[in-house]
């Protein structure tokens, strides 16, 4: 599915309306990122196409490793939303 329910607070207000519209669309776009539980109970957000952890393209550091489930879900929502917006625009 393209999006999970609930918008991330950092999403701009004008994008919130777009986000709500996208939630109503058929969920035909594959989500780019998902969660993986690691040994020790932490969570990683990873790219489903490469299997690699989410990486910041600007400084090439891993962003989403060793997160709490709450933080991981927020990052996941934000990144899948951003990817979905990129693909539909």
URFENHU-V905103 format. One record per pair of residues at least 4 apart in sequence whose ideal C-beta (glycine too) atoms are under 7 Angstrom apart, sorted by the first residue. I is the first residue (numbers start at 1). GAP is how many residues later the second one is. If there is no record, write none. Layout:
# URFENHU-V905103
i: <I;I>
gap: <GAP;GAP>
This chain:
# URFENHU-V905103
i: <1;1;2;2;2;2;2;2;3;3;3;3;3;4;4;5;6;7;7;7;8;8;8;8;10;11;11;11;11;15;16;17;18;19;19;22;29;29;31;31;32;32;32;32;32;33;33;33;33;33;33;33;33;34;34;35;35;35;35;36;36;36;37;38;38;38;42;42;43;43;43;43;44;44;44;45;45;45;45;45;45;45;46;46;46;46;47;47;47;53;53;53;54;54;54;55;55;55;56;56;56;64;64;67;67;67;68;69;70;71;72;73;74;75;76;77;78;79;80;81;82;83;84;85>
gap: <26;30;20;25;27;29;78;82;19;20;77;78;81;73;76;18;71;4;9;12;66;69;70;73;68;4;5;8;70;4;4;4;4;4;62;62;55;58;17;49;15;16;17;48;51;12;13;14;15;21;43;46;47;12;14;8;10;37;41;7;8;10;6;4;5;6;24;25;24;25;26;29;9;20;21;8;9;19;27;30;31;34;5;6;7;8;4;5;7;9;11;12;9;10;25;5;7;8;4;5;7;8;11;4;5;8;4;4;4;4;4;4;4;4;4;4;4;4;4;4;4;4;4;4>
